C-alpha cells in the first residue's frame, strides 16, 4: 500500500466517493440549518422549557425507535434506492415546514410532528450510508473514508448552524427551510448519477424478520457490546442537558437572537473538529477510560460556565470545549462499538448503538427540560454538571472492553454431512457436539464452553446448553438450536477466529483420537415427508 493510498484524503480521489461525500456534506449543512430554525422557532412558539426540549427529543426519538429496523433494511434492500427514498422524505418535510412557516400556520404541534418525521428519515439514513462506504473506495482506503465521513459531519456542524442562524435572522424561517430543501435536491441528483455495479444473488440472503431477530439475538449475547451501550447511555443521558437547554441559554442567559444562536452551534462544530484533530495525540496518553473521563469532566465544566451567564465571548470559548468533549465521546464509543462487532452484523449492531445513543438523548432532553421547568434553567445546568462528574466516577465500575478478539470469519467448520437433501426453511435444527473430557478437566471445559456459548448465540443460536451423558461421565454434549437449516448454514459463515480459538482449546482437552462428534437433528413434520416423497 502506497503512502498516497494511506493518506487521509486519498478517498476523495475516487470520483464516486468524492461526489457523494460533497453531496452529503451539503445535505448535512441543510439539515443543521433546518434544526437551528426549528429550535429557535420553538422558543417563539412556546416559553415552556419542556416544550422547547421536546423539539430535541422529537428529533432523537425516531432513531431510538427505528434505527434497528433501518439497519435491517440497509442489509436486505437496494441501498441506493433506499437512500433516494429517504432523501425524498426529508425534502418533503422541509417543503412542508417552508410552506407552513411562510403562511404562518406553523404551530408547536406541527413543528414536533414534522421534526419527528425528519428524525425518522435520519434514522433510515445513518446505517444505510455507513453500509455503502466500503463499495465506494478500495479496501486500503476504508479507514480514511470513515474518518472523512466524520470530518464531513463536523464540517457541516461548524457551517450549518452559523449559516442557519444568519439566514433565519435576515430572511426568516421559510427561506431557511427553502435552502435546506435545495440541498436535498442536490443529494438526490448525486444518488441518481451514481450507478453501483449489480450484485449477484445471495442464496443465504436474510429476510427482514429473521435478520431482525438475529441482530437482536447477537446484541443480547455480545457482552462487550452491552458494556459499551451502558457507558453510552450514562454519558449521553447526562450530557444531553447541553443540547436540550442551549436554545434557552442563548435566549434567557445570554439575551441573544437567532443569529448568535447559530454562531453558538457553529462554535460547538469548530470545537468538534479541533477535538477530532487532537484525539490521535490524546489517545496514547489517556487511554480509552481517560478519554471518556476527560469528555465528561469537560462537558461538566462547560455547563457550569454557561450556568454563570457569562459574556458572549466566554460562552463561545466554552462551547468549543463542548464540541471537543462531544466528539471525543462519540469517536471513542463509536470506535469500540465497531471493534466488538463482526462484519456480518455490523450494520445491525451499530443500529443498536444508535438506538441507545438517541434514546438516551431523547429521554435526557425531556428530563432536563422538566428539571428546568421545575427548578429553573440555572439549577438544571448546575445539576447536570454535578451528575456528569459523579457519572465519570461511577463509570469506572463498567470498564470499556479491550476489543482484542479477532471477529473475522474463520471458515473453519466443515460442511455438514447429510444423507438426504434438506430444504433451506426446514427447522428448527439442533446441533449436538460431543466431547470426551476427563472429569478432572470438567471445570476448565465448562468455562470454555460458557464463553463459547456467547459466540454460538451471537452467531444465530436461539438456545444453548451443556449436558452430561448419565452412562458415561466423560461425555459432555454441547447443544444449540437454530431456527432453520439455512440459518445454520449462515452460522458456518459467521463463526469467528475468536470462537475457533475456543474450540481449539476444547479439542486439546478432548481425549478421543477422533475429533468431537457433531450431529444435526432436524425437526421432522408431515409436510417434510410430503416434500421428500417421489
LUMVO-73002 format. One line per 10 residues: number of its first residue (from 1); their letters; for each residue x negated, y negated, z negated of C-alpha. Coordinates in Angstrom, 3 decimals. Each point is the difference from the previous one (the first is absolute). Example, Ala and Ser with C-alpha at 12.3 -4.5 7.8 and 13.67 -1.06 7.14 Angstrom:
! residues 2
1> as> -12.300/4.500/-7.800 | -1.370/-3.440/0.660
This chain:
! residues 534
1> xxxxxxxxxx> 0.000/0.000/0.000 | -1.490/-3.313/1.043 | -0.176/-3.079/-2.175 | 2.414/-1.670/2.367 | 2.515/2.784/-0.474 | -0.373/-0.324/-3.772 | 0.401/-3.782/-0.152 | 2.969/-1.539/-1.815 | 1.447/-1.525/3.178 | -0.730/2.873/2.413
11> xxxxxxxxxx> 3.689/1.064/0.240 | 0.858/-3.374/1.548 | -1.944/1.074/3.091 | 2.735/2.600/0.540 | 2.510/-1.972/2.062 | 3.154/1.742/-1.273 | -1.035/-0.354/-3.631 | -0.955/-3.653/0.516 | 3.317/-0.882/1.637 | 2.081/1.774/-2.647
21> xxxxxxxxxx> -2.150/-1.381/-2.820 | 0.428/-3.586/1.205 | 3.730/0.548/0.502 | 0.327/1.466/-3.483 | -1.893/-2.902/-1.574 | 2.349/-2.440/1.756 | 2.999/2.054/-1.111 | -1.211/-0.002/-3.603 | -0.583/-3.767/0.163 | 3.629/-0.363/1.056
31> xxxxxxxxxx> 1.170/2.298/-2.787 | -1.865/-2.040/-2.611 | 1.527/-3.189/1.416 | 3.456/1.568/-0.283 | -0.698/1.093/-3.580 | -1.105/-3.511/-0.974 | 3.137/-1.511/1.492 | 2.219/2.562/-1.747 | -1.722/-0.361/-3.383 | 0.237/-3.778/0.109
41> xxxxxxxxxx> 3.595/-0.011/1.219 | 0.833/2.220/-2.986 | -1.122/-2.781/-2.361 | 2.348/-2.377/1.843 | 2.937/2.406/0.069 | -0.261/0.925/-3.701 | -1.705/-1.374/-3.097 | 0.092/3.411/-1.719 | -3.449/1.635/-0.426 | 1.689/3.391/0.288
51> xxxxxxxxxx> 1.502/-0.885/3.377 | -3.324/-1.357/1.298 | -1.857/3.120/-1.165 | 2.698/2.146/1.657 | -1.231/-1.171/3.417 | -3.413/1.552/-0.722 | 1.743/3.139/-1.259 | 2.200/0.178/3.119 | -3.123/-0.034/2.178 | -1.778/2.709/-2.004
61> xxxxxxxxxx> 2.936/2.289/-0.870 | 0.503/1.448/3.539 | -3.575/1.260/0.068 | 0.699/1.712/-3.325 | 3.145/1.577/1.447 | -1.065/0.778/3.567 | -3.802/0.343/0.127 | 0.064/3.795/-0.354 | 2.629/0.572/2.729 | -1.952/-2.497/2.122
71> xxxxxxxxxx> -3.164/2.038/-0.468 | 1.848/3.098/1.186 | 1.375/-1.830/3.039 | -3.501/-1.195/0.860 | -1.110/3.646/0.129 | 2.863/1.451/2.052 | 1.125/-2.791/2.393 | -1.624/-1.836/2.901 | -1.902/-2.649/-1.932 | -0.098/-2.597/2.760
81> xxxxxxxxxx> 3.766/0.092/0.456 | 0.528/-0.091/-3.755 | -2.213/-3.087/-0.291 | 1.911/-1.752/2.788 | 3.317/0.785/-1.679 | -1.271/-1.370/-3.309 | -1.219/-3.210/1.647 | 3.420/-0.468/1.613 | 1.613/0.404/-3.429 | -2.320/-2.593/-1.537
91> xxxxxxxxxx> 0.584/-2.380/2.883 | 3.739/0.328/-0.602 | -0.474/-0.895/-3.664 | -1.963/-3.149/0.843 | 2.469/-1.002/2.706 | 2.887/0.319/-2.458 | -1.846/-2.008/-2.648 | -0.772/-2.667/2.572 | 3.639/-0.359/1.054 | 1.326/-0.006/-3.585
101> xxxxxxxxxx> -2.593/-2.529/-1.146 | 0.713/-2.253/3.003 | 3.758/0.090/-0.598 | -0.507/-0.339/-3.787 | 2.012/3.173/-0.605 | -2.874/1.741/-1.763 | 0.824/0.786/-3.639 | -1.776/2.096/-2.637 | 1.944/3.171/0.845 | -0.838/-0.192/3.701
111> xxxxxxxxxx> -3.623/-0.809/-0.814 | -0.311/3.042/-2.263 | 1.679/2.332/2.504 | -2.159/-1.156/2.901 | -3.130/0.139/-2.142 | 0.907/3.584/-0.903 | 0.430/0.901/3.694 | -3.332/-1.622/0.781 | -1.592/2.036/-2.782 | 1.494/3.124/1.552
121> xxxxxxxxxx> -1.773/-0.839/3.242 | -3.247/-0.464/-1.904 | 0.525/3.404/-1.648 | 0.313/1.655/3.406 | -2.906/-1.966/1.438 | -2.765/0.687/-2.532 | -0.498/3.792/0.229 | 0.678/0.018/3.743 | -2.635/-2.631/0.760 | -2.554/1.764/-2.202
131> xxxxxxxxxx> 0.735/3.253/1.836 | -0.805/-1.350/3.498 | -3.405/-1.472/-0.862 | -1.954/3.281/0.542 | 1.423/0.127/3.534 | -1.290/-3.495/0.840 | -3.717/0.313/-0.804 | -2.738/2.667/0.129 | -0.368/2.030/-3.166 | -3.327/-1.677/-0.804
141> xxxxxxxxxx> 1.775/-3.381/-0.169 | 2.965/1.077/-2.102 | -1.242/-1.417/-3.306 | -0.828/-3.308/1.663 | 3.476/-0.056/1.554 | 1.626/0.554/-3.391 | -2.146/-2.771/-1.481 | 0.988/-2.332/2.850 | 3.657/0.699/-0.717 | -0.537/-1.078/-3.615
151> xxxxxxxxxx> -1.854/-3.082/1.208 | 2.882/-0.774/2.359 | 2.550/0.171/-2.804 | -2.034/-2.362/-2.165 | -0.643/-2.329/2.929 | 3.760/-0.122/0.526 | 0.507/-0.563/-3.719 | -2.378/-2.970/0.144 | 1.546/-1.584/3.120 | 3.682/0.967/-0.180
161> xxxxxxxxxx> 1.067/-1.520/-3.334 | -1.814/-3.296/0.627 | 1.411/-0.242/3.532 | 3.454/0.991/-1.246 | -0.054/-2.613/-2.730 | -1.046/-2.673/2.504 | 2.681/0.965/2.531 | 2.585/0.193/-2.776 | -0.871/-3.467/-1.290 | -0.116/-1.681/3.445
171> xxxxxxxxxx> 2.629/1.800/2.109 | 2.056/2.026/-2.486 | 0.885/3.623/-0.617 | 1.759/0.656/3.326 | -3.076/-1.025/1.992 | -2.251/2.137/-2.242 | 2.204/3.053/0.556 | -0.060/-0.730/3.740 | -3.803/0.078/0.095 | 0.105/3.323/-1.855
181> xxxxxxxxxx> 2.417/1.308/2.652 | -2.503/-0.944/2.718 | -2.738/2.061/-1.661 | 2.179/3.118/0.190 | 0.483/-0.575/3.705 | -3.796/0.006/0.384 | -0.370/3.227/-1.995 | 2.730/1.739/2.015 | -1.732/-1.086/3.217 | -3.293/1.494/-1.174
191> xxxxxxxxxx> 1.686/3.292/-0.931 | 1.746/0.187/3.380 | -3.355/-0.584/1.700 | -1.665/2.814/-1.975 | 0.381/3.384/1.700 | -1.383/2.765/-2.240 | -0.854/3.326/1.704 | 2.682/2.691/-0.292 | -0.524/2.588/-2.719 | 0.523/3.723/0.335
201> xxxxxxxxxx> 2.896/1.585/-1.833 | -0.981/1.455/-3.373 | 1.549/3.442/-0.617 | -0.324/-0.617/-3.750 | 1.451/-3.530/0.118 | 2.049/-0.868/-3.072 | 3.585/-1.251/-0.109 | 1.148/-2.820/-2.260 | 1.517/1.963/-2.878 | -2.819/2.503/-0.291
211> xxxxxxxxxx> -2.692/-2.658/0.397 | 1.629/-2.120/-2.707 | 0.206/2.907/-2.443 | -3.590/1.060/0.713 | -1.314/-3.534/-0.476 | 1.776/-0.382/-3.341 | -1.157/3.447/-1.072 | -3.584/-0.978/0.735 | 0.322/-3.232/-1.990 | 1.355/1.923/-2.995
221> xxxxxxxxxx> -2.868/2.508/0.185 | -2.833/-2.487/0.582 | -1.187/-0.906/-3.502 | -2.578/-2.476/1.305 | 2.650/-1.860/1.977 | 2.237/-0.151/-3.070 | -2.756/-1.690/-2.018 | -0.441/-2.624/2.708 | 3.750/-0.576/0.099 | 0.157/-0.491/-3.776
231> xxxxxxxxxx> -2.781/-2.585/0.123 | 1.605/-1.774/2.953 | 3.390/-0.159/-1.710 | -1.522/-1.523/-3.137 | -2.082/-2.635/1.764 | 2.546/-1.128/2.573 | 2.939/-0.121/-2.414 | -1.940/-2.409/-2.213 | -1.717/-2.042/2.709 | 3.298/-0.427/1.909
241> xxxxxxxxxx> 0.702/-2.904/-2.364 | -2.331/-2.143/2.113 | 1.939/0.616/3.218 | 3.463/-0.138/-1.537 | -0.562/-3.265/-1.868 | -2.367/-1.838/2.370 | 2.784/-1.962/1.780 | 1.192/-1.226/-3.390 | -3.550/-0.871/-1.032 | -0.312/-2.158/3.095
251> xxxxxxxxxx> 3.345/-1.740/-0.422 | 0.226/-0.360/-3.799 | -3.537/-0.002/-1.427 | -1.869/-1.612/2.890 | 2.914/-2.145/1.260 | -0.947/0.798/3.599 | 1.944/0.432/3.212 | 0.258/2.669/2.684 | -3.192/-1.035/1.779 | -2.123/0.351/-3.129
261> xxxxxxxxxx> 1.653/3.331/-0.814 | -1.254/1.233/3.365 | -3.477/-1.280/-0.877 | 0.203/1.889/-3.306 | 0.723/3.250/1.813 | -2.715/-0.816/2.498 | -2.445/-0.327/-2.907 | 1.001/3.493/-1.123 | -0.769/1.261/3.511 | -3.390/-1.718/0.094
271> xxxxxxxxxx> -0.812/1.492/-3.395 | 0.978/3.434/1.304 | -2.341/-0.371/2.973 | -2.839/-1.065/-2.312 | 0.753/2.934/-2.297 | -0.096/2.411/2.939 | -3.441/-1.304/0.988 | -1.349/0.201/-3.575 | 1.453/3.429/-0.747 | -2.820/2.077/1.588
281> xxxxxxxxxx> -2.524/-1.846/-2.201 | 2.079/0.344/-3.164 | 0.865/3.690/0.369 | -3.492/1.450/-0.713 | -0.317/-2.097/-3.172 | 3.505/0.297/-1.437 | 1.244/3.370/1.240 | 3.670/0.776/0.556 | 1.063/-0.517/-3.614 | -1.977/-3.210/-0.298
291> xxxxxxxxxx> 1.606/-1.383/3.155 | 3.520/0.701/-1.255 | -0.795/-1.521/-3.401 | -1.453/-3.084/1.686 | 3.095/-0.339/2.210 | 2.346/0.161/-3.006 | -2.010/-2.477/-2.083 | -0.379/-2.418/2.903 | 3.738/0.125/0.717 | 0.729/-0.600/-3.698
301> xxxxxxxxxx> -2.325/-3.021/0.002 | 1.761/-1.457/3.055 | 3.419/0.351/-1.644 | -1.311/-1.705/-3.145 | -1.345/-2.919/2.058 | 3.286/-0.391/1.898 | 1.942/0.050/-3.281 | -1.928/-3.105/-1.097 | 1.511/-2.054/2.889 | -3.462/-0.931/1.329
311> xxxxxxxxxx> -0.831/-2.653/2.607 | 0.614/1.108/3.572 | -3.686/0.499/0.785 | -0.507/2.203/-3.057 | 3.073/2.059/0.920 | -1.367/0.602/3.509 | -3.351/1.161/-1.391 | 1.841/2.354/-2.367 | 2.037/1.392/2.895 | -3.236/0.851/1.800
321> xxxxxxxxxx> -0.653/2.273/-2.982 | 3.476/1.514/0.296 | -0.681/0.909/3.624 | -3.330/1.550/-0.934 | 1.529/2.027/-2.833 | 2.844/1.179/2.218 | -2.226/1.179/2.859 | -2.412/1.737/-2.394 | 2.863/2.003/-1.523 | 1.666/0.722/3.349
331> xxxxxxxxxx> -3.210/1.107/1.674 | -1.213/2.100/-2.939 | 3.286/1.827/-0.539 | 0.653/0.345/3.729 | -3.439/1.472/0.689 | 0.367/2.550/-2.799 | 3.453/0.941/1.286 | -1.470/0.652/3.442 | -2.798/2.094/-1.532 | 2.271/2.323/-2.006
341> xxxxxxxxxx> 2.325/0.750/2.941 | -0.620/2.645/2.683 | 0.452/-1.288/3.521 | 3.085/2.065/0.850 | 2.081/-1.717/-2.701 | -1.825/-3.341/-0.085 | 2.884/-2.044/1.414 | 2.495/1.441/-2.464 | -2.418/-0.311/-2.916 | -0.667/-3.639/0.866
351> xxxxxxxxxx> 3.756/-0.495/0.221 | 0.343/1.331/-3.557 | -2.680/-2.478/-1.089 | 1.822/-2.829/1.793 | 3.216/1.087/-1.716 | -1.578/-0.277/-3.437 | -1.767/-3.252/0.890 | 3.121/-1.717/1.277 | 2.222/1.546/-2.665 | -2.267/-1.429/-2.685
361> xxxxxxxxxx> -0.069/-3.326/1.842 | 3.797/-0.126/0.362 | 0.772/1.123/-3.557 | -2.702/-2.255/-1.392 | 1.292/-2.986/1.953 | 3.523/0.464/-1.334 | -1.286/0.531/-3.537 | -2.218/-3.086/0.042 | 2.810/-2.066/1.480 | 2.223/1.101/-2.886
371> xxxxxxxxxx> -2.750/-0.776/-2.529 | -0.449/-3.481/1.472 | 3.774/-0.464/-0.083 | 0.174/0.939/-3.678 | -3.252/-1.366/-1.435 | -1.024/-2.630/2.502 | -2.594/-0.094/2.781 | -3.084/-0.775/-2.101 | 0.635/2.720/-2.631 | 0.612/2.513/2.791
381> xxxxxxxxxx> -3.346/-0.817/1.631 | -1.769/0.243/-3.358 | 1.626/3.320/-0.857 | -0.997/1.450/3.387 | -3.609/-1.080/-0.604 | -0.096/1.683/-3.423 | 1.539/3.228/1.324 | -2.511/0.144/2.858 | -2.861/-0.098/-2.512 | 1.638/2.720/-2.118
391> xxxxxxxxxx> 0.770/2.011/3.127 | -3.653/-0.108/1.054 | -0.949/1.560/-3.346 | 2.798/2.588/0.152 | -0.890/1.022/3.561 | -3.309/1.460/-1.191 | 2.018/2.965/-1.317 | 0.924/0.872/3.642 | -3.383/-0.036/1.752 | 0.083/-0.213/3.763
401> xxxxxxxxxx> -0.960/3.226/1.824 | -3.494/0.385/1.429 | 1.420/1.399/3.282 | -2.891/2.451/0.440 | 2.040/2.836/1.555 | -0.404/0.690/3.719 | 3.586/0.061/1.262 | -0.616/0.615/3.702 | 1.533/3.272/1.264 | -2.385/2.921/-0.479
411> xxxxxxxxxx> 1.833/2.228/2.532 | -1.340/2.957/-1.994 | 3.179/2.060/-0.240 | 0.270/2.918/2.440 | 3.121/0.254/2.097 | 2.713/2.016/-1.793 | 0.152/3.667/0.969 | 3.505/0.776/1.262 | 1.531/3.241/1.239 | 2.943/-1.844/1.583
421> xxxxxxxxxx> 0.779/-3.422/1.451 | 1.338/-2.529/-2.523 | 2.104/-2.982/1.023 | -1.282/-3.388/-1.116 | 3.054/-0.905/-2.086 | 0.238/3.312/-1.850 | -0.516/-0.202/-3.736 | -0.569/-0.598/-2.815 | -3.418/1.673/0.117 | -1.788/1.295/-3.080
431> xxxxxxxxxx> -3.777/0.429/0.206 | -1.653/2.368/-2.502 | -3.775/0.022/-0.530 | -1.305/2.848/-2.195 | -3.336/-0.463/-1.774 | -1.878/2.727/-1.914 | -1.532/-1.804/-2.970 | -1.445/1.408/-3.210 | 1.886/-0.980/-3.183 | -3.111/-1.804/-1.270
441> xxxxxxxxxx> 0.264/-2.375/2.983 | 3.760/-0.605/-0.245 | -0.319/-3.350/-1.781 | -2.386/-1.386/2.628 | 2.186/1.398/2.791 | 3.145/-1.582/-1.419 | -1.674/-3.404/-0.182 | -1.002/0.276/3.660 | 3.439/1.259/1.025 | 1.874/-2.798/-1.735
451> xxxxxxxxxx> -2.270/-2.546/1.693 | 0.604/1.779/3.307 | 3.749/-0.152/-0.666 | -0.053/-3.788/0.450 | -1.427/0.513/3.475 | 2.573/2.700/0.833 | 2.868/-2.261/-1.049 | -1.570/-2.998/1.673 | -0.313/1.920/3.282 | 3.693/0.892/0.054
461> xxxxxxxxxx> 0.726/2.750/-2.546 | 3.334/-0.495/-1.755 | -0.827/2.384/-2.892 | -3.140/1.610/-1.452 | -0.941/2.344/-2.821 | -2.512/2.650/-1.073 | 1.021/3.482/-1.190 | -1.768/3.090/-1.318 | 0.636/3.584/1.031 | 1.333/1.841/-3.076
471> xxxxxxxxxx> -1.573/3.266/1.176 | -3.367/-1.544/0.886 | -1.180/-2.896/-2.215 | -2.804/-0.870/2.447 | 2.534/-0.806/2.745 | 0.935/-3.700/-0.077 | 2.579/-0.927/2.633 | 0.275/-3.619/1.087 | 3.250/-0.750/1.813 | 1.382/-3.103/1.644
481> xxxxxxxxxx> 3.076/-0.695/2.069 | 0.415/-1.984/3.216 | 3.378/-1.126/1.442 | -0.614/1.664/3.389 | -2.512/1.960/2.046 | -0.813/-3.120/2.003 | -0.782/-1.881/-3.205 | -2.405/2.771/-1.010 | -1.754/-0.298/3.375 | -0.319/-3.729/-0.646
491> xxxxxxxxxx> -1.524/0.856/-3.369 | -2.737/1.911/1.849 | -0.969/-3.256/1.735 | 0.185/-2.077/-3.203 | -2.106/2.026/-2.474 | -2.964/-2.234/-0.865 | -3.681/0.588/-0.674 | 0.711/-0.740/-3.669 | 2.547/2.837/-0.096 | -2.383/2.271/1.902
501> xxxxxxxxxx> -2.701/-0.654/-2.617 | 2.390/1.088/-2.768 | 0.883/3.147/1.934 | -3.713/0.768/0.419 | -0.461/-0.204/-3.787 | 2.935/2.367/-0.479 | -1.472/2.441/2.511 | -3.224/-0.041/-2.012 | 2.013/1.317/-2.978 | 1.839/2.528/2.203
511> xxxxxxxxxx> -1.424/3.493/-0.753 | 1.203/2.049/2.964 | -2.168/0.495/3.087 | 2.863/-1.121/2.244 | 1.191/-3.631/-0.097 | 3.146/-0.860/-1.983 | 3.099/1.567/1.550 | 2.427/-2.457/1.631 | 3.633/0.982/0.628 | 2.774/-2.022/1.634
521> xxxxxxxxxx> 3.540/0.762/-1.171 | 2.549/-1.585/2.329 | 3.642/-0.310/-0.984 | 2.183/2.340/2.061 | 3.563/-1.030/0.799 | 2.640/1.605/2.269 | -0.568/-2.439/2.860 | -3.731/0.860/-0.099 | 0.930/3.603/0.773 | 2.220/-1.163/2.843
531> xxxx> -2.774/-2.126/1.444 | -2.365/2.959/-0.108 | 2.460/2.418/1.653 | -0.514/0.841/3.712
